[in-house]
Amino acid sequence: MTFTPDLVALSMAIAPSEGTAELANKLGVPLSPEGFFMEAHLKMRPMDFMVEGVFVAGMAHYPKFIEEAISNAQAAAGRR
């Protein structure tokens, strides 16, 4: 099967912010191998860090769609 599209839309790569490692060091929280903040447990505590009272949401966690980022922000806000 051969396609000859007129346009191919590619998404941009997303990288963590430049100050992420410094902030993680100050807060004492881990980073994923990709450089994003890592949660305490993906299934059990997806908004929590290992440090109590510190929560993660949105694109700081990993690249995600805006709907999921909003849902994460609401969940993190509800945890406080």
C-alpha positions in Angstrom: 0.0 0.0 0.0 1.4 3.4 -1.0 0.2 6.8 0.2 0.9 10.1 -1.4 -0.3 12.7 1.2 -0.3 16.4 0.5 0.6 17.2 4.1 2.1 15.3 7.0 1.6 16.8 10.4 4.2 15.9 13.0 4.2 16.9 16.7 7.1 18.7 18.3 9.2 16.9 20.8 8.7 17.9 24.4 11.6 18.2 26.8 11.5 19.1 30.5 12.1 22.7 31.5 15.7 23.8 32.1 15.3 24.2 35.8 13.6 20.9 36.5 16.7 19.1 37.8 17.5 22.0 40.1 13.9 22.2 41.5 13.9 18.4 42.0 17.1 18.6 43.9 15.7 21.4 46.2 12.4 19.5 46.8 14.2 16.2 47.2 12.0 14.5 44.6 13.1 12.0 41.9 13.2 12.5 38.2 12.4 9.9 35.5 15.1 8.8 33.1 13.7 11.3 30.6 14.1 14.2 33.1 10.4 14.7 34.1 9.2 14.5 37.7 8.5 11.0 38.9 5.5 10.1 41.0 5.5 7.9 44.1 3.6 5.0 42.4 2.1 5.1 39.0 -1.1 3.3 39.8 -1.5 3.8 43.6 -0.4 7.5 44.0 -0.1 9.1 40.6 -0.3 12.7 41.9 2.0 12.2 44.9 5.8 12.4 45.3 7.6 10.3 47.9 7.8 13.6 49.9 4.6 14.3 51.7 2.7 17.4 50.7 4.3 17.8 47.3 2.2 16.9 44.3 2.8 16.7 40.5 0.5 17.5 37.7 0.4 18.4 34.0 3.4 18.5 31.7 5.8 18.4 34.6 4.9 14.8 35.0 5.3 13.7 31.4 4.1 14.9 28.0 0.3 14.6 27.8 -2.8 16.0 26.2 -4.4 19.1 27.7 -7.5 17.2 28.9 -5.3 14.8 30.9 -3.2 17.7 32.2 -6.3 19.5 33.5 -7.6 16.3 35.1 -4.2 15.8 36.8 -4.3 19.4 38.1 -7.8 19.0 39.5 -6.7 15.7 41.2 -3.6 17.3 42.7 -5.7 20.3 43.9 -8.2 18.0 45.5 -5.4 16.1 47.4 -4.5 19.2 49.4 
